[in-house]
Amino acid sequence: MGCSDRGEPVKPEEPPPPDTLVSFQRDIQPILRASCSGGSCHIPCSRNNPRRFCLETYDTLMNHTDRLVVPDSSEESELVKRIEFRNESGPGMPNVGSPLPHASILLIRRWIDQGANDN
């Protein structure tokens, strides 16, 4: 859950205020863990399938060959294309269960557009 510059918590079901500084560890990683680990899809990482999108850590997310996250450009990031179900090269995500809430998608977009920092 993020905090605005005023220190107020941002609830994942609500769109974050424009002044929200997004943190990978505090805001993004919990969303990924809650939404992307069902059935061991992307967490934990599998050494037997290196092409699989691994969302377990900042490093595995940022160093994937398919440009899952393009810092400063959520529009170019494969992760955003998949969670918004607008990707021609693969299925929308999560492919099991409910789609991510709109507010979570906005938070991920904001984090990427802020530079996708490991903070």
Backbone bond lengths (Angstrom), bond angles and torsions (degrees), N, CA, C in turn:
res aa  C-N    CA-C-N  psi(-1)  N-CA   C-N-CA  omega(-1)  CA-C   N-CA-C  phi
1 M - - - 1.441 - - 1.522 107.74 -
2 G 1.319 117.53 126.57 1.458 121.78 -177.63 1.506 112.67 -83.41
3 C 1.308 115.44 174.22 1.460 121.66 177.13 1.513 108.72 -129.30
4 S 1.306 116.49 141.01 1.455 119.52 173.66 1.521 107.89 -73.99
5 D 1.308 117.15 172.61 1.463 120.15 177.80 1.520 110.95 -60.76
6 R 1.318 116.98 -19.21 1.464 121.19 178.18 1.528 110.95 -86.55
7 G 1.338 117.69 -0.31 1.459 121.47 177.83 1.511 114.14 83.77
8 E 1.330 117.63 8.91 1.459 120.51 -179.47 1.523 109.41 -83.01
9 P 1.342 118.31 135.00 1.463 119.69 -179.85 1.527 111.78 -66.31
10 V 1.326 115.60 146.28 1.454 122.34 175.80 1.514 107.07 -104.03
11 K 1.307 117.69 122.35 1.458 121.93 179.10 1.526 108.37 -81.30
12 P 1.354 118.13 134.71 1.461 120.60 -177.34 1.521 114.12 -58.41
13 E 1.325 118.53 -25.99 1.467 119.90 -179.19 1.528 112.76 -82.98
14 E 1.324 117.15 -3.50 1.460 121.43 178.10 1.523 109.19 -114.07
15 P 1.345 117.85 143.10 1.459 118.87 175.49 1.526 110.25 -60.61
16 P 1.328 117.39 138.11 1.463 119.13 179.86 1.522 111.31 -69.83
17 P 1.330 117.41 145.20 1.459 119.00 176.16 1.522 110.13 -63.57
18 P 1.311 117.68 154.72 1.463 121.18 -176.34 1.527 114.50 -58.26
19 D 1.320 118.63 -25.89 1.463 120.44 -177.07 1.524 112.90 -89.29
20 T 1.334 118.24 10.44 1.460 121.74 -178.09 1.523 111.24 -69.80
21 L 1.326 116.18 126.34 1.457 122.12 171.61 1.523 106.12 -94.79
22 V 1.309 116.64 117.33 1.451 121.41 -171.55 1.531 110.45 -93.31
23 S 1.320 115.11 137.09 1.460 123.13 -179.94 1.526 109.63 -111.74
24 F 1.333 117.01 134.97 1.468 119.38 177.05 1.519 110.48 -61.45
25 Q 1.315 117.05 -53.33 1.461 120.32 -174.90 1.519 112.80 -65.75
26 R 1.297 117.64 -40.72 1.458 121.28 -174.77 1.526 112.37 -82.75
27 D 1.332 117.49 -36.34 1.464 120.85 -171.02 1.526 114.68 -110.26
28 I 1.324 117.04 -47.49 1.462 120.81 -170.68 1.523 112.26 -84.67
29 Q 1.313 117.39 -46.68 1.458 120.01 -178.24 1.537 112.43 -57.47
30 P 1.334 120.12 -41.81 1.476 118.88 176.63 1.536 113.64 -62.25
31 I 1.324 117.24 -34.94 1.471 120.08 177.06 1.525 109.28 -65.22
32 L 1.333 116.20 -46.61 1.462 120.03 -179.37 1.518 111.24 -63.65
33 R 1.312 117.06 -42.51 1.475 119.91 179.73 1.526 111.51 -63.66
34 A 1.316 116.78 -40.61 1.465 120.53 -177.92 1.527 112.38 -73.60
35 S 1.334 117.18 -32.81 1.459 120.48 -171.38 1.523 114.82 -104.99
36 C 1.316 118.06 -18.33 1.466 120.46 -170.50 1.518 113.62 -117.19
37 S 1.318 117.57 6.62 1.460 119.50 -177.54 1.519 112.52 -105.19
38 G 1.319 117.88 -1.14 1.457 120.68 -179.62 1.518 111.40 -61.30
39 G 1.312 116.45 129.20 1.451 120.16 -179.76 1.517 113.06 66.16
40 S 1.313 117.15 21.53 1.469 122.85 -177.70 1.522 111.68 57.50
41 C 1.321 116.74 36.34 1.464 120.48 -177.74 1.521 112.45 -62.44
42 H 1.323 117.44 -58.57 1.461 121.18 -174.91 1.520 113.01 -126.47
43 I 1.296 117.71 -5.93 1.460 123.45 177.05 1.526 106.36 -141.51
44 P 1.299 123.28 125.06 1.460 126.37 -0.30 1.520 111.29 -76.88
45 C 1.320 115.65 165.01 1.457 121.35 -179.78 1.521 110.19 -72.08
46 S 1.318 114.88 147.86 1.460 120.44 179.79 1.520 109.47 -108.52
47 R 1.305 115.71 121.94 1.471 119.60 176.54 1.532 110.28 -69.88
48 N 1.325 117.87 -20.82 1.463 121.56 -178.85 1.521 112.77 -78.32
49 N 1.320 117.96 -13.17 1.457 121.64 -177.83 1.529 109.75 -136.62
50 P 1.333 118.24 79.26 1.458 120.66 -176.31 1.526 113.76 -67.16
51 R 1.335 119.98 -18.87 1.469 122.19 179.05 1.529 111.65 -79.14
52 R 1.305 117.06 -18.55 1.463 120.66 -179.39 1.525 109.85 -63.66
53 F 1.306 116.63 139.14 1.463 120.28 176.60 1.514 108.91 -64.29
54 C 1.312 116.52 119.88 1.452 121.20 178.95 1.523 108.66 -107.57
55 L 1.302 115.90 119.21 1.459 121.35 -175.64 1.525 111.73 -112.47
56 E 1.316 116.32 20.75 1.456 120.98 -173.23 1.528 113.63 -72.09
57 T 1.318 117.33 -38.71 1.470 120.73 -178.00 1.520 109.86 -134.28
58 Y 1.295 115.57 166.58 1.465 120.95 175.89 1.528 110.19 -57.89
59 D 1.326 116.85 -46.78 1.465 120.49 -177.18 1.519 112.36 -62.23
60 T 1.334 117.98 -43.90 1.462 119.20 -179.20 1.528 111.17 -68.37
61 L 1.287 117.04 -33.35 1.470 121.23 177.38 1.526 110.86 -67.71
62 M 1.319 116.70 -45.31 1.463 121.38 -174.11 1.528 113.25 -79.70
63 N 1.326 117.96 -23.15 1.466 120.19 -174.59 1.519 113.79 -102.01
64 H 1.320 117.89 12.59 1.458 120.60 178.81 1.524 109.48 -71.72
65 T 1.326 116.54 144.09 1.466 121.05 -176.36 1.528 113.76 -68.00
66 D 1.315 118.62 -18.52 1.469 121.12 -176.53 1.525 114.27 -92.22
67 R 1.331 117.57 17.23 1.466 121.57 177.10 1.529 111.48 52.61
68 L 1.327 114.41 53.23 1.459 119.00 178.52 1.513 111.00 -55.63
69 V 1.328 115.97 -41.49 1.460 121.56 179.28 1.518 108.34 -127.65
70 V 1.336 115.43 124.31 1.458 121.95 174.65 1.523 105.81 -109.09
71 P 1.351 117.55 102.75 1.466 119.57 -177.05 1.534 111.73 -51.54
72 D 1.317 115.42 137.88 1.466 124.42 -179.84 1.528 113.79 74.75
73 S 1.341 118.35 3.03 1.461 119.30 -179.00 1.529 111.70 -145.85
74 S 1.316 115.65 87.02 1.467 118.82 177.17 1.526 110.86 -64.71
75 E 1.328 118.01 -28.38 1.467 121.39 179.89 1.522 112.04 -64.34
76 E 1.324 118.09 -31.97 1.458 122.26 -179.22 1.522 113.02 -91.75
77 S 1.306 118.30 -6.25 1.462 122.24 -174.82 1.517 112.03 -82.27
78 E 1.323 115.18 125.29 1.464 121.74 179.45 1.523 111.29 -58.42
79 L 1.327 117.18 -37.68 1.462 120.92 179.31 1.524 110.92 -56.90
80 V 1.316 117.79 -46.05 1.468 121.62 -179.11 1.525 110.72 -67.03
81 K 1.322 117.18 -41.90 1.465 119.83 177.86 1.521 110.78 -58.01
82 R 1.325 115.87 -40.37 1.469 119.53 -178.39 1.529 112.18 -72.05
83 I 1.336 117.98 -43.67 1.469 118.54 -177.06 1.519 112.21 -74.71
84 E 1.351 116.60 -16.04 1.467 120.34 175.01 1.527 111.49 -97.63
85 F 1.325 117.41 5.88 1.461 123.06 178.32 1.531 111.92 54.42
86 R 1.345 116.44 43.86 1.464 120.11 179.14 1.518 111.31 -131.22
87 N 1.316 115.74 40.79 1.447 120.80 -176.75 1.523 110.06 -114.84
88 E 1.315 116.24 125.82 1.463 120.56 179.32 1.525 112.15 -79.98
89 S 1.329 118.00 -21.41 1.458 120.80 -173.46 1.525 113.89 -91.87
90 G 1.306 118.35 -1.14 1.455 119.29 -179.50 1.515 111.08 -173.53
91 P 1.322 115.91 175.16 1.468 120.12 -176.85 1.526 112.53 -73.10
92 G 1.323 115.54 157.04 1.454 120.37 172.36 1.520 110.12 -70.16
93 M 1.288 115.22 157.56 1.462 120.36 -177.38 1.525 111.05 -129.89
94 P 1.290 118.66 147.78 1.457 124.71 -4.64 1.521 110.89 -71.66
95 N 1.326 116.22 146.01 1.466 118.87 -179.65 1.523 111.87 -89.11
96 V 1.329 116.18 -2.15 1.465 122.18 174.26 1.523 106.64 -126.61
97 G 1.312 117.04 133.09 1.458 120.08 179.35 1.517 111.81 87.74
98 S 1.304 115.43 -163.87 1.461 122.25 -175.69 1.525 111.50 -82.93
99 P 1.337 116.27 149.51 1.457 119.10 173.27 1.532 110.11 -62.85
100 L 1.316 116.17 159.80 1.462 120.00 176.84 1.524 110.09 -62.15
101 P 1.316 117.70 144.17 1.465 120.04 174.02 1.534 109.66 -61.19
102 H 1.311 115.12 148.38 1.465 121.04 -179.06 1.526 111.57 -54.63
103 A 1.319 117.43 -39.86 1.465 120.74 -179.44 1.528 111.42 -63.96
104 S 1.327 118.36 -35.69 1.464 121.39 177.39 1.524 110.95 -67.33
105 I 1.326 115.94 -40.08 1.464 120.20 176.92 1.526 109.91 -62.91
106 L 1.325 117.04 -44.03 1.465 120.15 178.03 1.521 111.65 -60.94
107 L 1.327 116.91 -38.72 1.462 120.92 179.51 1.530 110.46 -66.08
108 I 1.330 117.45 -42.53 1.468 121.17 177.42 1.524 109.85 -63.75
109 R 1.325 117.00 -44.49 1.472 120.51 177.13 1.525 111.15 -58.37
110 R 1.311 116.29 -46.48 1.459 120.18 -178.37 1.524 110.92 -62.17
111 W 1.336 116.97 -42.97 1.468 120.67 178.03 1.532 110.67 -58.12
112 I 1.322 116.63 -46.41 1.469 120.56 -179.96 1.523 110.25 -64.55
113 D 1.323 117.50 -46.43 1.466 121.11 -178.60 1.529 112.67 -66.86
114 Q 1.334 116.99 -20.89 1.466 121.05 175.44 1.537 111.30 -85.36
115 G 1.316 117.89 3.42 1.456 120.87 177.38 1.516 114.26 111.75
116 A 1.327 118.88 -1.17 1.474 123.67 179.22 1.523 111.50 50.63
117 N 1.305 115.81 50.84 1.467 121.39 -177.97 1.521 111.88 -75.31
118 D 1.322 114.67 153.12 1.468 121.97 175.54 1.520 107.23 -92.20
119 N 1.303 116.13 80.05 1.473 121.02 -177.77 1.507 110.54 -128.79
